[in-house]
Amino acid sequence: MTYFTIGDFILIIPMALAGALFLGAIPCATHFKNNVLRVFGALLGVLAAFLLVEGLPALI
């Protein structure tokens, strides 16, 4: 079992930002829906980065 290092956060933080920007760009009628999409996008970005960080060593 591996633990997160500071190097892993170099990938996780930009992926969260990219997910927030990607889903936050969807036009919405209210600011609340826009903020919910941004949070959901950030969570999806972190999940994708987590799968990438944990999955790549298993493939090698």
Stockholm file with secondary structure:
# STOCKHOLM 1.0

chainA/1-60         MTYFTIGDFILIIPMALAGALFLGAIPCATHFKNNVLRVFGALLGVLAAFLLVEGLPALI
#=GR chainA/1-60 SS CCCCCTTTHHHHHHHHHHHHHHHHTSCCSSHHHHHHHHHHHHHHHHHHHHHHHHHHHHHC
#=GC SS_cons        CCCCCTTTHHHHHHHHHHHHHHHHTSCCSSHHHHHHHHHHHHHHHHHHHHHHHHHHHHHC
//
